[in-house]
Amino acid sequence: MKLIFNDGAELTIQQAYVDSAGALRIKTISATQEQLRALFQDTVKTAKMTVEEMGQTQAVYEGYTRYDGTMVYTGGILEPCLYKKGETPAEIMAKLQAENTELKAQSEMLTACMLEMSELVYQ
């Protein structure tokens, strides 16, 4: 099985999949950690990646340009992890924190309005 990068470069791989967190994970034994880092940090290369097996396209991954690191498994298996722009765990957490802050402000405003209305009703 091979991974074909946007610029035509190829990498022999064992598996490619998107995990439940939205990360593209690619298992390989055909490159070093340094080589993988150089390949997957290149956003032009990773803009579009195609997985082929026996001349058949198995999957096409587009937009996975955020290299997050490489997991190292026993037996020399390396697994680079990539995310789409704006979808890394840190970016999602920041977005959720901003939404939470906004919701707290809205909740406080609604509570104040309800208290004011209840005062008017009891007058």
MISEMAR-408304 format. One record per atom (N, C-alpha, C): atom name; x, y, z; residue number from 0. Coordinates in Angstrom, 3 decimals. Example, Ala and Ser with C-alpha at 12.3 -4.5 7.8 and 13.67 -1.06 7.14 Angstrom:
[site N, [13.190, -5.690, 7.800], 0]
[site CA, [12.300, -4.500, 7.800], 0]
[site C, [13.200, -3.300, 7.800], 0]
[site N, [12.850, -2.250, 7.080], 1]
[site CA, [13.670, -1.060, 7.140], 1]
[site C, [12.900, 0.030, 7.870], 1]
REM end
This chain:
[site N, [0.858, -1.158, 0.000], 0]
[site CA, [0.000, 0.000, 0.000], 0]
[site C, [0.911, 1.229, 0.000], 0]
[site N, [0.496, 2.257, -0.708], 1]
[site CA, [1.312, 3.473, -0.731], 1]
[site C, [0.452, 4.716, -0.553], 1]
[site N, [1.098, 5.713, 0.011], 2]
[site CA, [0.487, 7.025, 0.200], 2]
[site C, [1.125, 7.946, -0.825], 2]
[site N, [0.297, 8.573, -1.654], 3]
[site CA, [0.795, 9.488, -2.673], 3]
[site C, [0.448, 10.907, -2.230], 3]
[site N, [1.482, 11.704, -2.074], 4]
[site CA, [1.302, 13.080, -1.626], 4]
[site C, [0.855, 13.976, -2.784], 4]
[site N, [0.431, 15.165, -2.453], 5]
[site CA, [-0.059, 16.151, -3.409], 5]
[site C, [0.955, 16.462, -4.507], 5]
[site N, [2.244, 16.401, -4.168], 6]
[site CA, [3.290, 16.713, -5.149], 6]
[site C, [3.797, 15.480, -5.897], 6]
[site N, [3.160, 14.322, -5.679], 7]
[site CA, [3.539, 13.100, -6.383], 7]
[site C, [4.508, 12.214, -5.626], 7]
[site N, [5.085, 12.693, -4.534], 8]
[site CA, [5.975, 11.868, -3.712], 8]
[site C, [5.180, 10.703, -3.138], 8]
[site N, [5.863, 9.591, -2.876], 9]
[site CA, [5.189, 8.392, -2.375], 9]
[site C, [5.849, 7.884, -1.105], 9]
[site N, [5.048, 7.209, -0.275], 10]
[site CA, [5.511, 6.593, 0.957], 10]
[site C, [4.803, 5.255, 1.098], 10]
[site N, [5.575, 4.189, 1.320], 11]
[site CA, [4.978, 2.876, 1.556], 11]
[site C, [4.395, 2.866, 2.968], 11]
[site N, [3.137, 2.460, 3.088], 12]
[site CA, [2.458, 2.462, 4.386], 12]
[site C, [1.782, 1.116, 4.632], 12]
[site N, [1.417, 0.868, 5.883], 13]
[site CA, [0.671, -0.331, 6.244], 13]
[site C, [-0.817, -0.026, 6.416], 13]
[site N, [-1.122, 1.202, 6.879], 14]
[site CA, [-2.515, 1.553, 7.163], 14]
[site C, [-2.672, 3.064, 7.224], 14]
[site N, [-3.839, 3.547, 6.838], 15]
[site CA, [-4.204, 4.956, 6.990], 15]
[site C, [-5.674, 5.002, 7.382], 15]
[site N, [-5.981, 5.794, 8.393], 16]
[site CA, [-7.364, 5.898, 8.849], 16]
[site C, [-7.560, 7.197, 9.626], 16]
[site N, [-8.818, 7.602, 9.755], 17]
[site CA, [-9.181, 8.766, 10.564], 17]
[site C, [-9.774, 8.229, 11.858], 17]
[site N, [-9.196, 8.605, 12.990], 18]
[site CA, [-9.682, 8.103, 14.275], 18]
[site C, [-10.905, 8.881, 14.759], 18]
[site N, [-11.432, 8.478, 15.893], 19]
[site CA, [-12.666, 9.087, 16.411], 19]
[site C, [-12.494, 10.555, 16.793], 19]
[site N, [-11.262, 11.008, 16.990], 20]
[site CA, [-11.005, 12.408, 17.323], 20]
[site C, [-10.791, 13.263, 16.075], 20]
[site N, [-10.873, 12.628, 14.896], 21]
[site CA, [-10.706, 13.368, 13.655], 21]
[site C, [-9.276, 13.444, 13.157], 21]
[site N, [-8.363, 12.704, 13.788], 22]
[site CA, [-6.958, 12.723, 13.372], 22]
[site C, [-6.713, 11.682, 12.290], 22]
[site N, [-5.961, 12.065, 11.275], 23]
[site CA, [-5.525, 11.125, 10.250], 23]
[site C, [-4.266, 10.456, 10.783], 23]
[site N, [-4.298, 9.137, 10.857], 24]
[site CA, [-3.167, 8.354, 11.363], 24]
[site C, [-2.671, 7.441, 10.255], 24]
[site N, [-1.362, 7.418, 10.079], 25]
[site CA, [-0.747, 6.660, 8.994], 25]
[site C, [0.350, 5.786, 9.584], 25]
[site N, [0.205, 4.468, 9.490], 26]
[site CA, [1.219, 3.557, 10.019], 26]
[site C, [2.186, 3.175, 8.912], 26]
[site N, [3.484, 3.258, 9.257], 27]
[site CA, [4.525, 2.938, 8.289], 27]
[site C, [5.771, 2.419, 8.995], 27]
[site N, [6.575, 1.665, 8.251], 28]
[site CA, [7.884, 1.239, 8.749], 28]
[site C, [8.973, 1.624, 7.747], 28]
[site N, [8.611, 2.387, 6.750], 29]
[site CA, [9.532, 2.659, 5.644], 29]
[site C, [10.243, 4.010, 5.704], 29]
[site N, [10.214, 4.678, 6.868], 30]
[site CA, [10.905, 5.968, 6.998], 30]
[site C, [11.267, 6.186, 8.461], 30]
[site N, [12.206, 7.087, 8.689], 31]
[site CA, [12.595, 7.436, 10.055], 31]
[site C, [11.663, 8.526, 10.585], 31]
[site N, [11.745, 8.772, 11.881], 32]
[site CA, [10.934, 9.833, 12.478], 32]
[site C, [11.254, 11.183, 11.850], 32]
[site N, [12.522, 11.438, 11.604], 33]
[site CA, [12.933, 12.713, 11.026], 33]
[site C, [12.389, 12.865, 9.606], 33]
[site N, [12.448, 11.787, 8.827], 34]
[site CA, [11.921, 11.830, 7.465], 34]
[site C, [10.417, 12.067, 7.477], 34]
[site N, [9.717, 11.384, 8.389], 35]
[site CA, [8.267, 11.562, 8.481], 35]
[site C, [7.910, 12.981, 8.901], 35]
[site N, [8.659, 13.517, 9.848], 36]
[site CA, [8.410, 14.889, 10.289], 36]
[site C, [8.564, 15.851, 9.114], 36]
[site N, [9.626, 15.674, 8.343], 37]
[site CA, [9.857, 16.554, 7.187], 37]
[site C, [8.740, 16.405, 6.157], 37]
[site N, [8.300, 15.173, 5.902], 38]
[site CA, [7.221, 14.942, 4.927], 38]
[site C, [5.907, 15.571, 5.381], 38]
[site N, [5.531, 15.286, 6.614], 39]
[site CA, [4.199, 15.666, 7.073], 39]
[site C, [4.094, 17.097, 7.585], 39]
[site N, [5.209, 17.780, 7.775], 40]
[site CA, [5.149, 19.203, 8.124], 40]
[site C, [5.029, 20.074, 6.881], 40]
[site N, [5.214, 19.496, 5.726], 41]
[site CA, [5.102, 20.226, 4.458], 41]
[site C, [3.621, 20.312, 4.075], 41]
[site N, [3.014, 21.479, 4.272], 42]
[site CA, [1.569, 21.631, 4.046], 42]
[site C, [1.180, 21.527, 2.576], 42]
[site N, [2.117, 21.773, 1.673], 43]
[site CA, [1.819, 21.602, 0.240], 43]
[site C, [1.688, 20.114, -0.071], 43]
[site N, [2.600, 19.295, 0.475], 44]
[site CA, [2.553, 17.856, 0.261], 44]
[site C, [1.272, 17.248, 0.837], 44]
[site N, [0.907, 17.690, 2.041], 45]
[site CA, [-0.202, 17.050, 2.748], 45]
[site C, [-1.572, 17.647, 2.429], 45]
[site N, [-1.627, 18.635, 1.559], 46]
[site CA, [-2.919, 19.234, 1.206], 46]
[site C, [-3.877, 18.178, 0.652], 46]
[site N, [-3.319, 17.213, -0.076], 47]
[site CA, [-4.123, 16.101, -0.591], 47]
[site C, [-3.239, 14.864, -0.610], 47]
[site N, [-3.723, 13.790, -0.001], 48]
[site CA, [-2.982, 12.534, 0.026], 48]
[site C, [-3.913, 11.414, -0.412], 48]
[site N, [-3.400, 10.549, -1.269], 49]
[site CA, [-4.188, 9.446, -1.807], 49]
[site C, [-3.563, 8.125, -1.378], 49]
[site N, [-4.397, 7.216, -0.894], 50]
[site CA, [-3.931, 5.880, -0.532], 50]
[site C, [-4.286, 4.947, -1.678], 50]
[site N, [-3.253, 4.257, -2.190], 51]
[site CA, [-3.460, 3.297, -3.280], 51]
[site C, [-2.963, 1.931, -2.862], 51]
[site N, [-3.699, 0.919, -3.297], 52]
[site CA, [-3.288, -0.463, -3.078], 52]
[site C, [-3.546, -1.229, -4.363], 52]
[site N, [-2.511, -1.829, -4.896], 53]
[site CA, [-2.577, -2.583, -6.149], 53]
[site C, [-3.220, -1.761, -7.269], 53]
[site N, [-2.811, -0.490, -7.359], 54]
[site CA, [-3.279, 0.388, -8.424], 54]
[site C, [-4.673, 0.941, -8.239], 54]
[site N, [-5.336, 0.591, -7.163], 55]
[site CA, [-6.692, 1.057, -6.882], 55]
[site C, [-6.665, 2.110, -5.772], 55]
[site N, [-7.374, 3.199, -5.981], 56]
[site CA, [-7.475, 4.231, -4.950], 56]
[site C, [-8.370, 3.726, -3.829], 56]
[site N, [-7.817, 3.696, -2.627], 57]
[site CA, [-8.564, 3.231, -1.450], 57]
[site C, [-9.196, 4.394, -0.683], 57]
[site N, [-8.495, 5.527, -0.646], 58]
[site CA, [-9.000, 6.694, 0.089], 58]
[site C, [-8.251, 7.942, -0.361], 58]
[site N, [-8.919, 9.072, -0.220], 59]
[site CA, [-8.302, 10.365, -0.497], 59]
[site C, [-8.534, 11.238, 0.737], 59]
[site N, [-7.458, 11.808, 1.237], 60]
[site CA, [-7.529, 12.663, 2.421], 60]
[site C, [-7.101, 14.065, 2.029], 60]
[site N, [-7.986, 15.035, 2.237], 61]
[site CA, [-7.692, 16.421, 1.877], 61]
[site C, [-7.758, 17.316, 3.103], 61]
[site N, [-6.827, 18.259, 3.176], 62]
[site CA, [-6.856, 19.265, 4.231], 62]
[site C, [-6.167, 18.876, 5.520], 62]
[site N, [-5.581, 17.708, 5.597], 63]
[site CA, [-4.882, 17.297, 6.818], 63]
[site C, [-3.465, 17.871, 6.791], 63]
[site N, [-3.340, 19.126, 7.164], 64]
[site CA, [-2.059, 19.839, 7.036], 64]
[site C, [-1.410, 20.170, 8.379], 64]
[site N, [-2.057, 19.833, 9.479], 65]
[site CA, [-1.508, 20.131, 10.810], 65]
[site C, [-0.840, 18.870, 11.379], 65]
[site N, [0.488, 18.803, 11.273], 66]
[site CA, [1.247, 17.667, 11.805], 66]
[site C, [1.282, 17.782, 13.321], 66]
[site N, [0.873, 16.704, 14.023], 67]
[site CA, [0.785, 16.731, 15.477], 67]
[site C, [1.877, 15.914, 16.153], 67]
[site N, [2.595, 15.103, 15.395], 68]
[site CA, [3.651, 14.280, 15.979], 68]
[site C, [3.583, 12.866, 15.437], 68]
[site N, [4.504, 12.040, 15.912], 69]
[site CA, [4.575, 10.658, 15.462], 69]
[site C, [4.606, 9.725, 16.663], 69]
[site N, [3.675, 8.789, 16.693], 70]
[site CA, [3.653, 7.747, 17.721], 70]
[site C, [4.672, 6.688, 17.309], 70]
[site N, [5.390, 6.147, 18.297], 71]
[site CA, [6.372, 5.105, 18.044], 71]
[site C, [5.887, 3.830, 18.721], 71]
[site N, [5.738, 2.773, 17.925], 72]
[site CA, [5.287, 1.478, 18.439], 72]
[site C, [6.428, 0.474, 18.363], 72]
[site N, [6.290, -0.628, 19.076], 73]
[site CA, [7.314, -1.664, 19.018], 73]
[site C, [7.377, -2.242, 17.610], 73]
[site N, [8.524, -2.768, 17.269], 74]
[site CA, [8.703, -3.336, 15.941], 74]
[site C, [9.038, -2.296, 14.887], 74]
[site N, [9.341, -1.080, 15.303], 75]
[site CA, [9.713, -0.040, 14.349], 75]
[site C, [8.561, 0.604, 13.616], 75]
[site N, [7.344, 0.374, 14.098], 76]
[site CA, [6.166, 0.983, 13.462], 76]
[site C, [6.048, 2.432, 13.926], 76]
[site N, [5.923, 3.328, 12.970], 77]
[site CA, [5.751, 4.753, 13.254], 77]
[site C, [4.396, 5.205, 12.730], 77]
[site N, [3.748, 6.088, 13.479], 78]
[site CA, [2.407, 6.535, 13.103], 78]
[site C, [2.303, 8.056, 13.209], 78]
[site N, [2.553, 8.758, 12.090], 79]
[site CA, [2.324, 10.203, 12.085], 79]
[site C, [0.833, 10.504, 12.292], 79]
[site N, [0.569, 11.618, 12.936], 80]
[site CA, [-0.801, 12.035, 13.228], 80]
[site C, [-0.989, 13.447, 12.686], 80]
[site N, [-2.049, 13.640, 11.885], 81]
[site CA, [-2.321, 14.943, 11.285], 81]
[site C, [-3.778, 15.326, 11.525], 81]
[site N, [-4.016, 16.628, 11.615], 82]
[site CA, [-5.366, 17.164, 11.766], 82]
[site C, [-5.637, 18.176, 10.660], 82]
[site N, [-6.905, 18.440, 10.449], 83]
[site CA, [-7.283, 19.514, 9.549], 83]
[site C, [-7.127, 20.838, 10.289], 83]
[site N, [-6.921, 21.912, 9.539], 84]
[site CA, [-6.783, 23.245, 10.131], 84]
[site C, [-8.033, 23.571, 10.947], 84]
[site N, [-7.814, 24.023, 12.159], 85]
[site CA, [-8.915, 24.395, 13.038], 85]
[site C, [-9.526, 23.231, 13.793], 85]
[site N, [-8.998, 22.011, 13.603], 86]
[site CA, [-9.591, 20.839, 14.230], 86]
[site C, [-8.638, 20.078, 15.142], 86]
[site N, [-7.522, 20.701, 15.511], 87]
[site CA, [-6.638, 20.046, 16.474], 87]
[site C, [-7.315, 20.094, 17.839], 87]
[site N, [-6.957, 19.207, 18.747], 88]
[site CA, [-7.572, 19.245, 20.081], 88]
[site C, [-7.416, 20.607, 20.757], 88]
[site N, [-6.266, 21.250, 20.610], 89]
[site CA, [-6.058, 22.563, 21.235], 89]
[site C, [-6.972, 23.618, 20.623], 89]
[site N, [-7.138, 23.590, 19.301], 90]
[site CA, [-8.003, 24.563, 18.635], 90]
[site C, [-9.473, 24.341, 19.003], 90]
[site N, [-9.870, 23.100, 19.093], 91]
[site CA, [-11.257, 22.788, 19.483], 91]
[site C, [-11.505, 23.219, 20.923], 91]
[site N, [-10.527, 22.963, 21.800], 92]
[site CA, [-10.667, 23.349, 23.209], 92]
[site C, [-10.784, 24.865, 23.341], 92]
[site N, [-9.981, 25.610, 22.607], 93]
[site CA, [-10.044, 27.075, 22.662], 93]
[site C, [-11.406, 27.568, 22.183], 93]
[site N, [-11.920, 26.952, 21.114], 94]
[site CA, [-13.235, 27.336, 20.597], 94]
[site C, [-14.336, 27.049, 21.626], 94]
[site N, [-14.250, 25.898, 22.278], 95]
[site CA, [-15.251, 25.536, 23.287], 95]
[site C, [-15.172, 26.446, 24.514], 95]
[site N, [-13.969, 26.824, 24.898], 96]
[site CA, [-13.825, 27.735, 26.029], 96]
[site C, [-14.420, 29.102, 25.714], 96]
[site N, [-14.225, 29.570, 24.493], 97]
[site CA, [-14.809, 30.852, 24.086], 97]
[site C, [-16.331, 30.770, 24.097], 97]
[site N, [-16.873, 29.666, 23.579], 98]
[site CA, [-18.326, 29.481, 23.583], 98]
[site C, [-18.851, 29.394, 25.005], 98]
[site N, [-18.129, 28.719, 25.894], 99]
[site CA, [-18.541, 28.584, 27.286], 99]
[site C, [-18.591, 29.949, 27.964], 99]
[site N, [-17.596, 30.785, 27.720], 100]
[site CA, [-17.566, 32.129, 28.289], 100]
[site C, [-18.768, 32.935, 27.810], 100]
[site N, [-19.063, 32.823, 26.525], 101]
[site CA, [-20.203, 33.533, 25.945], 101]
[site C, [-21.522, 33.038, 26.548], 101]
[site N, [-21.651, 31.733, 26.720], 102]
[site CA, [-22.872, 31.171, 27.307], 102]
[site C, [-23.040, 31.585, 28.767], 102]
[site N, [-21.951, 31.662, 29.510], 103]
[site CA, [-22.034, 32.108, 30.907], 103]
[site C, [-22.536, 33.550, 30.970], 103]
[site N, [-22.036, 34.399, 30.090], 104]
[site CA, [-22.468, 35.798, 30.070], 104]
[site C, [-23.956, 35.887, 29.733], 104]
[site N, [-24.403, 35.094, 28.768], 105]
[site CA, [-25.826, 35.095, 28.400], 105]
[site C, [-26.676, 34.584, 29.549], 105]
[site N, [-26.211, 33.562, 30.250], 106]
[site CA, [-26.943, 33.006, 31.382], 106]
[site C, [-27.083, 34.032, 32.504], 106]
[site N, [-26.002, 34.752, 32.782], 107]
[site CA, [-26.047, 35.784, 33.821], 107]
[site C, [-27.018, 36.892, 33.447], 107]
[site N, [-27.032, 37.266, 32.158], 108]
[site CA, [-27.936, 38.306, 31.695], 108]
[site C, [-29.398, 37.839, 31.829], 108]
[site N, [-29.670, 36.585, 31.452], 109]
[site CA, [-31.033, 36.054, 31.564], 109]
[site C, [-31.479, 35.968, 33.020], 109]
[site N, [-30.585, 35.580, 33.896], 110]
[site CA, [-30.905, 35.509, 35.320], 110]
[site C, [-31.256, 36.902, 35.850], 110]
[site N, [-30.482, 37.892, 35.458], 111]
[site CA, [-30.748, 39.267, 35.891], 111]
[site C, [-32.111, 39.732, 35.358], 111]
[site N, [-32.440, 39.415, 34.125], 112]
[site CA, [-33.734, 39.804, 33.544], 112]
[site C, [-34.882, 39.128, 34.283], 112]
[site N, [-34.711, 37.854, 34.612], 113]
[site CA, [-35.766, 37.129, 35.327], 113]
[site C, [-35.979, 37.712, 36.719], 113]
[site N, [-34.903, 38.065, 37.389], 114]
[site CA, [-35.031, 38.667, 38.722], 114]
[site C, [-35.735, 40.010, 38.643], 114]
[site N, [-35.389, 40.787, 37.631], 115]
[site CA, [-36.036, 42.084, 37.453], 115]
[site C, [-37.521, 41.909, 37.158], 115]
[site N, [-37.872, 40.942, 36.325], 116]
[site CA, [-39.288, 40.707, 35.998], 116]
[site C, [-40.053, 40.213, 37.227], 116]
[site N, [-39.429, 39.356, 38.007], 117]
[site CA, [-40.128, 38.858, 39.192], 117]
[site C, [-40.369, 39.986, 40.210], 117]
[site N, [-39.455, 40.920, 40.312], 118]
[site CA, [-39.650, 42.070, 41.192], 118]
[site C, [-40.835, 42.898, 40.748], 118]
[site N, [-40.955, 43.088, 39.421], 119]
[site CA, [-42.075, 43.862, 38.881], 119]
[site C, [-43.412, 43.141, 39.136], 119]
[site N, [-43.434, 41.839, 39.058], 120]
[site CA, [-44.663, 41.083, 39.268], 120]
[site C, [-45.109, 41.186, 40.718], 120]
[site N, [-44.197, 41.168, 41.658], 121]
[site CA, [-44.539, 41.189, 43.063], 121]
[site C, [-44.776, 42.594, 43.632], 121]
[site N, [-44.673, 43.636, 42.810], 122]
[site CA, [-44.906, 44.983, 43.306], 122]
[site C, [-46.353, 45.325, 43.356], 122]
REM end
